[in-house]
């Protein structure tokens, strides 16, 4: 188990967690509440543009932790795969503009494409944009997604696969994201976190509700589900990770609530269940 | 890829696939349609009792392939774990009574119990009832469930884990069930099917819809999803399995339809997409 959390110096919140808020509203509220970091989703960045978004966040005093998300490399046509690479280069440019050291990759999957083919297309796609990432000083982080997303969101479904990809890519500009929601069930998780070591670029938390009413948007608040978050945090910290702890919750239920109260609830849960 | 399917001599249907039908209705309809086998769920058996259910199926000429389901071993109290063992012995007795050579185990999970603890409780539970199974001439088959069921249905989520349990149990009365729905995403599946070899006791098919609208009851008809069923069938057959191919589909959509038409659709899909 990790050491108890006593302050908000490592707390980062994803703008998708408070989806109804604009980037400006989120940045103001997080900063006022003493949250230290923010991870920006591209849909929240878009209305302002990267330049103004960067100014908003610098003015708020928040540390920009990462940009979500790049990826979605597999496609049935080579033209579409090239377009995906172009879009990832654009995401890298946006990350550089807002001062995010990292683009998180939801790698992609397509129902008609066999998973081994999709995985190779992912490696090829990341390899193609890595020089651009390096030139921009932005790292790319492979986030394995839960196997229930293997049909159309990611063909990378375990940390083992993400680690294997980082080995195949052989670049210090590529690493992995550990999200407890996607990986908690895996009996190899502790070992693969140890293997990832310094390649762990970010750490996402939320919880797994029982019952889970929706595959995509029914994640739980830390502490209301079955994931032993302190245990997994202990593993990533033992592996050498001491960066931000990012609260990323997609929840139709939470998005329908008052976002300011949700923010306070996140802070309480962060102190008690992370 | 496996050889094409040309008849229904290996087709088995789970009574849960045509859930609105009673066991009698299902047995009559399957037999009339030329389906060769039936797997009985306990909720369909219960209204008749095992003795009468056995008579119904013998009279229909169907081969009884398995009884679903035993399992659910983990529990927070030892009294509840003993009750689970008692219930599994009862399931074994029912299987013997209806002439089913096999009880399929959905092994169980409980949100408050850490997965490694649950897995040990599963091994202990199966070991406890194995002598009863052997005496009854009924095998126990560990069915790994998709990781999205790791919270409250099964702590066994990969074929690797099921294979490891069979090794730990060390009995020819314990084996594994390969269900394409639960396992299709796993990069180790082909290797673990090869490792399972003669321990493969049953093979379940359906498909993974995109989008999947419900975690539990939105399985797809073979051919309407992203699972390469012929490829996985080829793997299990190469491993030595030549038993029934069991259609197990939980679907609120299909259950709301005319079950006779659903049966015909299953048979068409079975010929074309299995």
Boltz contact constraints between the chains, C-beta under 6 A:
constraints:
  - contact:
      token1: [A, 111]
      token2: [B, 210]
      max_distance: 6.0
  - contact:
      token1: [A, 111]
      token2: [B, 226]
      max_distance: 6.0
  - contact:
      token1: [A, 147]
      token2: [B, 147]
      max_distance: 6.0
  - contact:
      token1: [A, 147]
      token2: [B, 185]
      max_distance: 6.0
  - contact:
      token1: [A, 148]
      token2: [B, 148]
      max_distance: 6.0
  - contact:
      token1: [A, 150]
      token2: [B, 185]
      max_distance: 6.0
  - contact:
      token1: [A, 151]
      token2: [B, 208]
      max_distance: 6.0
  - contact:
      token1: [A, 151]
      token2: [B, 210]
      max_distance: 6.0
  - contact:
      token1: [A, 151]
      token2: [B, 226]
      max_distance: 6.0
  - contact:
      token1: [A, 152]
      token2: [B, 210]
      max_distance: 6.0
  - contact:
      token1: [A, 157]
      token2: [B, 185]
      max_distance: 6.0
  - contact:
      token1: [A, 185]
      token2: [B, 147]
      max_distance: 6.0
  - contact:
      token1: [A, 185]
      token2: [B, 150]
      max_distance: 6.0
  - contact:
      token1: [A, 185]
      token2: [B, 157]
      max_distance: 6.0
  - contact:
      token1: [A, 208]
      token2: [B, 151]
      max_distance: 6.0
  - contact:
      token1: [A, 210]
      token2: [B, 111]
      max_distance: 6.0
  - contact:
      token1: [A, 210]
      token2: [B, 151]
      max_distance: 6.0
  - contact:
      token1: [A, 210]
      token2: [B, 152]
      max_distance: 6.0
  - contact:
      token1: [A, 212]
      token2: [B, 215]
      max_distance: 6.0
  - contact:
      token1: [A, 215]
      token2: [B, 212]
      max_distance: 6.0
  - contact:
      token1: [A, 226]
      token2: [B, 111]
      max_distance: 6.0
  - contact:
      token1: [A, 226]
      token2: [B, 151]
      max_distance: 6.0
